[in-house]
């Protein structure tokens, strides 16, 4: 595993900002790290990057203990903060050579490392240009380039598409997916569609605790339709509808429009259509409803907030 965190805690006085957080990240994985403001996301990221010591717990980067060997562990990390740490008065080539030296790449490999990094990040044609004269999208690419010039095992990206236009966002997301093939990537973002576009796993932190940690495929199961909207010409019989296998409850929206809730394991749509036709109610509409990622996010965080309040 490229990242292994075990039972991380971080206290600020009596306040527990991070509470028993454990997770792993492997090569080829892109982990979307989500959380509302004040959830403990930034604190967790700072601990992973070695900028903040945990109150308790352990962090291993590429098998190296962050507390025992911080320099070695940090050498296996590449980090892009929300504001790219670029020097506007340097050219792209000058800046990346400077970063390569900071990462102690040997002199005879610096030029090769820089050229390879520029190629990966789509910077091949702008190496001679001042960073300050580049568009925000290209400056973001330079920020990613400085994070990967030393070919780290783990790349941490904090809000990498904030402030970019739609075309730039699409390009950066494609670059992140490409980086995920050879590295382990943590993507911290408030932009929920970005997680669906770029990530293989999703992790949600709320009130300092991990409340969701699963694959994109399993997240999409949470988003699948669990209700149907039925519109008929004449009012249907609720008693007959309740007898259809899989239906759990019925919400009357108006006299001829109903929201039908059902078990995720049993989709009653086919049977519901057959019954509606056979009973002569006049089927006008039968539409599945699905949750957005935003709905799932709000649902998970709201549930944990209510549970905490009830204790």
N, C-alpha and C positions, 0 to 999 in steps of 0.2 A: 504493500500500500504506500502511496505517496504522501498522504496525510493520515495520521491517526491521532485523534484527540480522545482522551479518556477523563470523564468526570471533571470537566472544567468548571471552576467557580471563580467569580471575581466579585469582591465586595468593595464598595465605597463607603467607609464607615460601617453602619449597620445595614445599608441597602445592598441587597444581592442583585447585581446587574446581570450576571450570568450564573445559572443555577443547574449544575449537573449536566453539562452538554458533552455528549460523546458522538462522534461520527468518523467515517473514513472516506477517503477519496482515492480512486485508483487511476492508473493511466488510461487515457481514452474517455474519461468521464468529464462532463461539464456540469458542475453543480450550481444550480440557481439558488442563491441564499437570500431569502425574503424575510421581511419583518416590518411592522409599523414603527414609527418614530418612537425611540425610547425602549425598544424591545430587547436590546442587548446585542444587536447585529454588529454595530461598529466596534463595540468592546471585544466581541469574539474575533472579528477580523484583525484587530490590533494585536491580540494575543497570538493568533496564528502566525502573523508576520514578525513576531518577536519585538514589537514596539511597546508591549505592555505585559508584565509578568502576571500569570494567574495567581489567585489566592490559594488555589489548590488544583490538583489534576496534572496531567501530562500532555505534551504535544510532541509528536515525532514527524519530521519532514524528511521524506525519502529514507526512513529508517534511522534518522539522526535525532537525538533528544534535544529539543530547543533549549531547555534549561541547562543541560550539562555541556553542550557544544553549540552555543548560539551562532558563532561565526560560520561553522560548517553547515548548520541547518539553514541559515539565511542565504548561504551561497546557492542552495537548491531552489530558491524562491525568485520569482519575478513579480514585480508589483506595479500596477498602474493605479494611482489615486484618482479621485474624481476630477481634480485639476491636474492635467499632465505636467510633470516636472521637467519641462523643456526650457532651454535657454534661447530666447528669441533672437539674440544677436549672434548666434552661431549658425553655420550651415548644417543641414541634415547630416552630412558626412562627418563634419567636425564633432558634432554632438555625439554621434554613435561611436566614433573612435574614442572619445572621452569616456563614455559609459563602458566600453569594452575594457579600457584600462582600469577603471574603477573596479570592475569585476575580475581583474587580474588575469585576463586572457593574455597569453604569451604573445610577444611582439610579432612573431612570424605568422600568427594565426588571426591577428586583429582584422586585417583587410578582408580575408575570406569570410570571417564571421559577420562583418558589417555588410558585405555584399549579399550574403545569403539572407540576412535579416531584412535588408531592403527589398529583396525579391519577394520574400514571404509576405511583407506588409504592403506591397504595391508602391514602393517609394523609389523604384529604380530610376525614374526620370527626374527626380527632384533633389538628388543628393547634393547638388551644387548650390541650391537655393537657401536663403536665410529662412529659418523656421518662422520668424515673425511675419514673413510675407506670405506664408502658406494659409490656405483656408482652414477653418476649424476642424474639418474632417481629416485633412492631411496632418494637422498637428496632433490629432488623436492617434493617427497611425504611427507617428513618430513616438508618441507616448507608449504605445504597445511595443514598438520596436526596441525601445530602451529596456523594456521589461523582459524581452526574450533574447537579447543579443548574446547572452552567455549560455543559451540553451538550458534554462532551468527545468527541473522536473515538474515544478508547480508554478502556475501563473494565477495571480490574484488580480481581478479586474473590478474596480469600484466605479459603478455608473459609467461604463465606457461610451454610451451613446447620448448622454445628456447634452442638449443644445445643438444636436446635429439635424440636418434636414433629412427628409425621407430617403433620398438616394444614398446619402452618407450612412444612415442607419443600416440600410440593407447591406451595404458593402462591409461595414464593421461586423455585423452579425455573421456574414459569410466568412470573414476572417477568423472570428471566434470559433466557429464550427471547424474550420481547417486546423486551428491550433489544438483543438480538442483531440485530434487524431494522434498527436505525438506527445502530449502533455496531459497533466491533470489540471483542470481549470476551475476556479471558483469565480462565479459571476455574481457580484452583489448589485442589486438593482431595485428601483421602485417601479420600473416599467414592466408590468405583468406579462404583456404579450411577448416581451423579449425572452422570457423564460421558456415559453412554448416554442419560440423560433429557434433558440440556440442550445437549450440545455437537455441533458439526458436524465438528470435527477433534480428534484426540488426539495428544498429544506426551508421550513418556516419556523422562525423563532418568535416567541411572544412572552412577555413578562419574564424574560431571561431563560425560558425553557424551550426546548425543541418540541413543537406540537405537531409537526408533520415532517417526515423524512422518507421519501419514496421516489420511485421512477416516474418519468413523464407518462409512461403507459398507464401506471396505476392512478396517477393524478387524473388522467383523462377518463378513467372509470368513474371517478367522483363527479365528473362533469357530464356524464351521459344522462340522457333524459330519464327522469323518474316520475314524470307527469305528462299527461296528454290533455289538450284542449279539445273538447267535443262541442260542436255547434250543430243543432238540428232544427228542422222546420217546426216540429211540435215538441212540447216538453216530454223528455223521457222519464221513465219510472226509475227512481233511485233504488228501489228494492230489487229490481231486475239487474241493474248495473252492479250492485254490491255482490251479486251471486257469481259474477264473472271471475274466474281464477286470476289471482295476482293483484286485483284491485284492493287497495288498503283503505282509501277514503275518497270522498267526493266533495268538492267545493262548488257551490252554486254561485256562478258569476252573474247570471241573470236567468230569466225563465227558460231560455233555450241554449244557454252556454254554460258548460260545466268544466271544471278542472278535475281531471281524474288522476289521483295519485296511485302509484303501483309499486310493487316489489321490483327492485332492479333485476332480480334473477328471472322474472317472468314478465314479458311484455304482452299485455292483453290487447294490443291494437287490432290484430286480425279478428279476434273473437268479438271485440267491441264493435267493429264495423259490421260484422255479420249479424249481431243481435240488433243493432240499430236499423239495419235494412229489413230484417225479418219482422221486427215489431212495427215497421211502417212509420218510424219517427222522422224519416227524411234526413239523410246524412248530408250536411253542407260542408263540414270541416272536421278533420281529425288530425291534429298537429302535435308532434312531440315537442316538449319543452326541454331545453338543456341549460346547464349552468355554465357561466363563463368562469374563467380563472379568477376573476375579481370576486364573483359570488362565492367560490370555494374559499378564497382567502378570507373574506369577511366572515363567512360561516365558521371557519376554524378558529379565528381569533376571537370572535364574539362568544363562541362556546366556552373557550378557556377563560375568558374574562368573567363569564357568568359562574363557572365552576369555582373560580377563585373567590368571587363575592359571596358564594353560598357557604364557604368554609368558615 
